[in-house]
Amino acid sequence: MRKKMQLTKDFIVGWMDDIWTLYASQMVDGELLRLYINGSGVFRVIHGEIVLYQGDDIDPAIDVWNRA
């Protein structure tokens, strides 16, 4: 008989924080510009290796993307 898996809030929230989905990407000035969102609703805008924005407000994420 299999033992039932025990779920915890910390496990689920940790998983949500760690799973990033790429929403958009394109080359800008020879570097890749990317917009990600994770399972907890955090946005991340990265240009090359530089994180331009990370936070839970979509408006600054879009502004940073549009200015890059």
N, CA, C and O atoms as a GROMACS GRO file, in nm:
protein
  272
    1MET      N    1   0.084  -0.118   0.000
    1MET     CA    2   0.000   0.000   0.000
    1MET      C    3   0.089   0.125   0.000
    1MET      O    4   0.186   0.133   0.076
    2ARG      N    5   0.055   0.220  -0.084
    2ARG     CA    6   0.130   0.346  -0.091
    2ARG      C    7   0.089   0.438   0.023
    2ARG      O    8  -0.026   0.441   0.066
    3LYS      N    9   0.188   0.513   0.068
    3LYS     CA   10   0.159   0.614   0.170
    3LYS      C   11   0.114   0.741   0.099
    3LYS      O   12   0.175   0.784   0.001
    4LYS      N   13   0.006   0.800   0.149
    4LYS     CA   14  -0.048   0.922   0.090
    4LYS      C   15   0.051   1.037   0.108
    4LYS      O   16   0.106   1.057   0.217
    5MET      N   17   0.073   1.114   0.001
    5MET     CA   18   0.161   1.230   0.007
    5MET      C   19   0.096   1.336   0.094
    5MET      O   20  -0.024   1.361   0.085
    6GLN      N   21   0.176   1.398   0.180
    6GLN     CA   22   0.127   1.505   0.265
    6GLN      C   23   0.166   1.639   0.203
    6GLN      O   24   0.283   1.665   0.178
    7LEU      N   25   0.067   1.722   0.180
    7LEU     CA   26   0.092   1.853   0.123
    7LEU      C   27   0.102   1.956   0.234
    7LEU      O   28   0.035   1.946   0.337
    8THR      N   29   0.188   2.054   0.212
    8THR     CA   30   0.198   2.165   0.306
    8THR      C   31   0.190   2.296   0.228
    8THR      O   32   0.222   2.302   0.110
    9LYS      N   33   0.147   2.398   0.297
    9LYS     CA   34   0.139   2.530   0.235
    9LYS      C   35   0.278   2.574   0.189
    9LYS      O   36   0.293   2.628   0.079
   10ASP      N   37   0.379   2.554   0.273
   10ASP     CA   38   0.516   2.595   0.238
   10ASP      C   39   0.565   2.526   0.111
   10ASP      O   40   0.629   2.589   0.028
   11PHE      N   41   0.535   2.398   0.096
   11PHE     CA   42   0.576   2.325  -0.024
   11PHE      C   43   0.509   2.383  -0.148
   11PHE      O   44   0.575   2.406  -0.250
   12ILE      N   45   0.380   2.406  -0.141
   12ILE     CA   46   0.306   2.455  -0.257
   12ILE      C   47   0.349   2.598  -0.292
   12ILE      O   48   0.370   2.628  -0.409
   13VAL      N   49   0.362   2.685  -0.192
   13VAL     CA   50   0.403   2.824  -0.217
   13VAL      C   51   0.546   2.826  -0.272
   13VAL      O   52   0.575   2.904  -0.362
   14GLY      N   53   0.634   2.743  -0.219
   14GLY     CA   54   0.770   2.736  -0.270
   14GLY      C   55   0.772   2.693  -0.415
   14GLY      O   56   0.848   2.748  -0.495
   15TRP      N   57   0.691   2.595  -0.450
   15TRP     CA   58   0.682   2.549  -0.589
   15TRP      C   59   0.632   2.662  -0.678
   15TRP      O   60   0.686   2.685  -0.786
   16MET      N   61   0.528   2.735  -0.633
   16MET     CA   62   0.473   2.845  -0.712
   16MET      C   63   0.577   2.955  -0.733
   16MET      O   64   0.584   3.014  -0.840
   17ASP      N   65   0.657   2.982  -0.629
   17ASP     CA   66   0.761   3.084  -0.640
   17ASP      C   67   0.870   3.045  -0.739
   17ASP      O   68   0.930   3.131  -0.804
   18ASP      N   69   0.896   2.916  -0.750
   18ASP     CA   70   1.008   2.866  -0.831
   18ASP      C   71   0.973   2.838  -0.977
   18ASP      O   72   1.063   2.818  -1.058
   19ILE      N   73   0.846   2.835  -1.012
   19ILE     CA   74   0.804   2.802  -1.148
   19ILE      C   75   0.780   2.932  -1.226
   19ILE      O   76   0.684   3.005  -1.198
   20TRP      N   77   0.867   2.959  -1.322
   20TRP     CA   78   0.857   3.080  -1.403
   20TRP      C   79   0.812   3.044  -1.545
   20TRP      O   80   0.860   2.947  -1.604
   21THR      N   81   0.720   3.124  -1.599
   21THR     CA   82   0.672   3.106  -1.735
   21THR      C   83   0.714   3.227  -1.818
   21THR      O   84   0.692   3.342  -1.779
   22LEU      N   85   0.776   3.200  -1.931
   22LEU     CA   86   0.817   3.306  -2.022
   22LEU      C   87   0.695   3.355  -2.098
   22LEU      O   88   0.628   3.278  -2.166
   23TYR      N   89   0.666   3.485  -2.084
   23TYR     CA   90   0.550   3.542  -2.154
   23TYR      C   91   0.592   3.604  -2.287
   23TYR      O   92   0.523   3.586  -2.388
   24ALA      N   93   0.704   3.677  -2.288
   24ALA     CA   94   0.748   3.744  -2.411
   24ALA      C   95   0.900   3.753  -2.413
   24ALA      O   96   0.964   3.762  -2.308
   25SER      N   97   0.956   3.751  -2.534
   25SER     CA   98   1.100   3.771  -2.549
   25SER      C   99   1.129   3.824  -2.689
   25SER      O  100   1.060   3.792  -2.785
   26GLN      N  101   1.234   3.907  -2.696
   26GLN     CA  102   1.281   3.955  -2.826
   26GLN      C  103   1.420   4.012  -2.807
   26GLN      O  104   1.461   4.046  -2.696
   27MET      N  105   1.493   4.022  -2.917
   27MET     CA  106   1.626   4.081  -2.915
   27MET      C  107   1.614   4.233  -2.916
   27MET      O  108   1.541   4.290  -2.998
   28VAL      N  109   1.686   4.297  -2.824
   28VAL     CA  110   1.692   4.443  -2.818
   28VAL      C  111   1.838   4.482  -2.797
   28VAL      O  112   1.898   4.442  -2.698
   29ASP      N  113   1.893   4.559  -2.888
   29ASP     CA  114   2.033   4.603  -2.879
   29ASP      C  115   2.129   4.486  -2.860
   29ASP      O  116   2.225   4.495  -2.783
   30GLY      N  117   2.103   4.377  -2.930
   30GLY     CA  118   2.192   4.261  -2.926
   30GLY      C  119   2.179   4.174  -2.802
   30GLY      O  120   2.256   4.079  -2.786
   31GLU      N  121   2.085   4.205  -2.714
   31GLU     CA  122   2.061   4.126  -2.593
   31GLU      C  123   1.916   4.080  -2.592
   31GLU      O  124   1.827   4.148  -2.645
   32LEU      N  125   1.892   3.966  -2.531
   32LEU     CA  126   1.757   3.912  -2.523
   32LEU      C  127   1.681   3.980  -2.409
   32LEU      O  128   1.726   3.981  -2.294
   33LEU      N  129   1.565   4.038  -2.441
   33LEU     CA  130   1.474   4.098  -2.344
   33LEU      C  131   1.364   3.996  -2.317
   33LEU      O  132   1.300   3.948  -2.411
   34ARG      N  133   1.341   3.964  -2.189
   34ARG     CA  134   1.243   3.863  -2.154
   34ARG      C  135   1.150   3.911  -2.043
   34ARG      O  136   1.192   3.982  -1.952
   35LEU      N  137   1.024   3.871  -2.052
   35LEU     CA  138   0.926   3.898  -1.947
   35LEU      C  139   0.872   3.765  -1.898
   35LEU      O  140   0.816   3.686  -1.974
   36TYR      N  141   0.890   3.741  -1.769
   36TYR     CA  142   0.844   3.618  -1.704
   36TYR      C  143   0.738   3.651  -1.600
   36TYR      O  144   0.732   3.763  -1.550
   37ILE      N  145   0.655   3.552  -1.567
   37ILE     CA  146   0.565   3.560  -1.453
   37ILE      C  147   0.571   3.425  -1.383
   37ILE      O  148   0.576   3.320  -1.448
   38ASN      N  149   0.569   3.427  -1.250
   38ASN     CA  150   0.571   3.300  -1.179
   38ASN      C  151   0.433   3.266  -1.124
   38ASN      O  152   0.338   3.343  -1.141
   39GLY      N  153   0.422   3.151  -1.060
   39GLY     CA  154   0.295   3.103  -1.010
   39GLY      C  155   0.239   3.184  -0.895
   39GLY      O  156   0.122   3.169  -0.859
   40SER      N  157   0.321   3.272  -0.838
   40SER     CA  158   0.276   3.359  -0.729
   40SER      C  159   0.240   3.499  -0.778
   40SER      O  160   0.210   3.587  -0.697
   41GLY      N  161   0.244   3.520  -0.910
   41GLY     CA  162   0.206   3.649  -0.966
   41GLY      C  163   0.315   3.754  -0.963
   41GLY      O  164   0.287   3.873  -0.963
   42VAL      N  165   0.440   3.710  -0.960
   42VAL     CA  166   0.554   3.802  -0.962
   42VAL      C  167   0.604   3.811  -1.106
   42VAL      O  168   0.622   3.710  -1.174
   43PHE      N  169   0.627   3.934  -1.151
   43PHE     CA  170   0.678   3.960  -1.285
   43PHE      C  171   0.828   3.984  -1.277
   43PHE      O  172   0.877   4.039  -1.178
   44ARG      N  173   0.900   3.943  -1.380
   44ARG     CA  174   1.044   3.966  -1.388
   44ARG      C  175   1.077   4.004  -1.533
   44ARG      O  176   1.045   3.931  -1.626
   45VAL      N  177   1.141   4.120  -1.548
   45VAL     CA  178   1.188   4.165  -1.680
   45VAL      C  179   1.339   4.160  -1.675
   45VAL      O  180   1.402   4.220  -1.588
   46ILE      N  181   1.399   4.088  -1.771
   46ILE     CA  182   1.543   4.071  -1.778
   46ILE      C  183   1.590   4.112  -1.916
   46ILE      O  184   1.532   4.072  -2.018
   47HIS      N  185   1.697   4.193  -1.920
   47HIS     CA  186   1.759   4.231  -2.046
   47HIS      C  187   1.902   4.179  -2.042
   47HIS      O  188   1.984   4.228  -1.964
   48GLY      N  189   1.931   4.080  -2.125
   48GLY     CA  190   2.060   4.012  -2.118
   48GLY      C  191   2.067   3.936  -1.986
   48GLY      O  192   1.989   3.844  -1.964
   49GLU      N  193   2.159   3.975  -1.900
   49GLU     CA  194   2.172   3.913  -1.768
   49GLU      C  195   2.126   4.006  -1.656
   49GLU      O  196   2.137   3.972  -1.539
   50ILE      N  197   2.074   4.124  -1.693
   50ILE     CA  198   2.037   4.225  -1.593
   50ILE      C  199   1.887   4.220  -1.567
   50ILE      O  200   1.807   4.230  -1.660
   51VAL      N  201   1.849   4.205  -1.440
   51VAL     CA  202   1.709   4.209  -1.400
   51VAL      C  203   1.670   4.357  -1.391
   51VAL      O  204   1.721   4.430  -1.307
   52LEU      N  205   1.578   4.399  -1.479
   52LEU     CA  206   1.534   4.537  -1.483
   52LEU      C  207   1.419   4.563  -1.387
   52LEU      O  208   1.404   4.673  -1.335
   53TYR      N  209   1.338   4.461  -1.363
   53TYR     CA  210   1.225   4.474  -1.272
   53TYR      C  211   1.188   4.336  -1.219
   53TYR      O  212   1.192   4.237  -1.292
   54GLN      N  213   1.153   4.332  -1.091
   54GLN     CA  214   1.093   4.213  -1.033
   54GLN      C  215   0.997   4.259  -0.925
   54GLN      O  216   1.037   4.324  -0.828
   55GLY      N  217   0.871   4.225  -0.942
   55GLY     CA  218   0.769   4.263  -0.845
   55GLY      C  219   0.633   4.214  -0.888
   55GLY      O  220   0.617   4.154  -0.994
   56ASP      N  221   0.534   4.241  -0.804
   56ASP     CA  222   0.400   4.188  -0.830
   56ASP      C  223   0.306   4.287  -0.897
   56ASP      O  224   0.186   4.261  -0.907
   57ASP      N  225   0.357   4.399  -0.943
   57ASP     CA  226   0.275   4.499  -1.011
   57ASP      C  227   0.304   4.494  -1.162
   57ASP      O  228   0.418   4.513  -1.204
   58ILE      N  229   0.202   4.469  -1.238
   58ILE     CA  230   0.221   4.454  -1.383
   58ILE      C  231   0.254   4.586  -1.452
   58ILE      O  232   0.326   4.586  -1.552
   59ASP      N  233   0.203   4.698  -1.401
   59ASP     CA  234   0.226   4.826  -1.468
   59ASP      C  235   0.374   4.862  -1.477
   59ASP      O  236   0.419   4.896  -1.586
   60PRO      N  237   0.453   4.856  -1.369
   60PRO     CA  238   0.595   4.884  -1.385
   60PRO      C  239   0.666   4.781  -1.473
   60PRO      O  240   0.761   4.815  -1.543
   61ALA      N  241   0.622   4.656  -1.470
   61ALA     CA  242   0.682   4.554  -1.556
   61ALA      C  243   0.664   4.592  -1.702
   61ALA      O  244   0.758   4.581  -1.782
   62ILE      N  245   0.545   4.635  -1.739
   62ILE     CA  246   0.518   4.677  -1.876
   62ILE      C  247   0.596   4.803  -1.911
   62ILE      O  248   0.651   4.814  -2.021
   63ASP      N  249   0.602   4.898  -1.819
   63ASP     CA  250   0.679   5.021  -1.844
   63ASP      C  251   0.826   4.992  -1.869
   63ASP      O  252   0.885   5.046  -1.962
   64VAL      N  253   0.885   4.906  -1.786
   64VAL     CA  254   1.026   4.870  -1.803
   64VAL      C  255   1.047   4.800  -1.935
   64VAL      O  256   1.144   4.828  -2.006
   65TRP      N  257   0.956   4.709  -1.970
   65TRP     CA  258   0.966   4.639  -2.099
   65TRP      C  259   0.964   4.739  -2.213
   65TRP      O  260   1.047   4.732  -2.304
   66ASN      N  261   0.870   4.832  -2.209
   66ASN     CA  262   0.853   4.928  -2.318
   66ASN      C  263   0.969   5.027  -2.328
   66ASN      O  264   0.997   5.078  -2.437
   67ARG      N  265   1.038   5.055  -2.218
   67ARG     CA  266   1.151   5.148  -2.220
   67ARG      C  267   1.282   5.080  -2.258
   67ARG      O  268   1.378   5.147  -2.297
   68ALA      N  269   1.287   4.948  -2.248
   68ALA     CA  270   1.414   4.876  -2.276
   68ALA      C  271   1.448   4.882  -2.423
   68ALA      O  272   1.551   4.827  -2.464
   0.00000   0.00000   0.00000
